[in-house]
Amino acid sequence: MSANVVVYSTSWCPFCVRAMGLLRQKNIAFTNIDVDEHPEKRIGMREKAGRNSVPQIWINDYHVGGCDELFALEAKGELDKLLTEEK
């Protein structure tokens, strides 16, 4: 079993595309919440993350942050550990 990954994004955001591309490259299933299609979800994202920008990424209950933070975890070799932890 793998981690529960949630990505809040928009379809036009290059950072969102890049972050989701990394997850797909690693064959990680994730839930994508498009905040343009569901504006009420942006409010919940903002309350949880304290940020309004996208992407906002959670792995289980851990708030990764955005694209840069996701790639930083990958560069440090820490992303795979988070992705294989069960919720």
C-alpha positions in Angstrom: 0.0 0.0 0.0 1.2 3.5 -0.6 0.6 7.0 0.7 -2.5 9.1 0.2 -1.3 12.0 -2.0 -3.5 15.0 -2.7 -2.5 17.8 -5.1 -4.5 21.1 -5.3 -3.8 22.6 -8.7 -5.0 24.5 -11.7 -4.8 23.2 -15.3 -2.8 26.2 -16.5 -0.1 26.3 -13.8 3.3 25.1 -15.0 4.4 24.3 -11.5 1.4 22.1 -11.0 2.1 20.3 -14.3 5.7 19.8 -13.2 4.8 18.5 -9.7 2.2 16.1 -11.1 4.6 14.9 -13.8 7.1 13.9 -11.1 4.4 11.9 -9.2 3.3 10.2 -12.5 7.0 9.4 -13.4 7.2 7.7 -10.0 3.9 5.8 -10.7 2.3 7.4 -7.7 -1.5 7.6 -7.7 -2.8 10.9 -6.4 -6.0 12.9 -6.1 -5.9 16.1 -8.1 -8.3 18.9 -7.0 -8.5 21.6 -9.6 -9.3 24.8 -7.6 -10.4 26.6 -10.8 -13.1 24.0 -11.4 -14.0 23.8 -7.6 -13.4 27.3 -6.2 -14.8 26.3 -2.8 -11.9 23.8 -2.5 -9.4 26.7 -2.7 -10.9 28.0 0.5 -10.3 24.7 2.2 -6.8 24.5 0.8 -6.0 28.0 2.0 -7.2 27.2 5.5 -5.2 23.9 5.6 -2.0 25.2 4.0 -2.1 28.9 5.0 -1.2 29.6 1.3 -3.2 30.6 -1.7 -0.7 29.5 -4.4 -0.8 26.2 -6.3 0.2 23.5 -6.3 -0.3 22.6 -2.6 0.7 19.0 -2.0 -0.1 16.7 0.9 1.3 13.2 1.4 -0.8 11.5 4.1 -1.2 14.3 6.7 2.2 15.9 5.9 1.9 19.2 4.0 4.8 19.1 1.5 4.1 22.6 0.2 4.5 23.4 -3.5 6.5 22.2 -6.5 9.9 23.4 -5.3 9.4 21.6 -1.9 8.4 18.4 -3.7 11.5 18.5 -5.9 13.7 19.3 -2.9 12.4 16.2 -1.1 13.2 14.2 -4.3 16.7 15.7 -4.5 17.4 14.8 -0.8 16.2 11.2 -1.4 13.3 11.7 1.1 10.4 11.7 -1.2 10.3 7.9 -1.8 10.2 7.3 2.0 7.2 9.6 2.4 5.4 8.0 -0.6 5.8 4.5 0.7 4.4 5.2 4.2 0.9 4.2 4.8 -1.6 6.6 6.2 
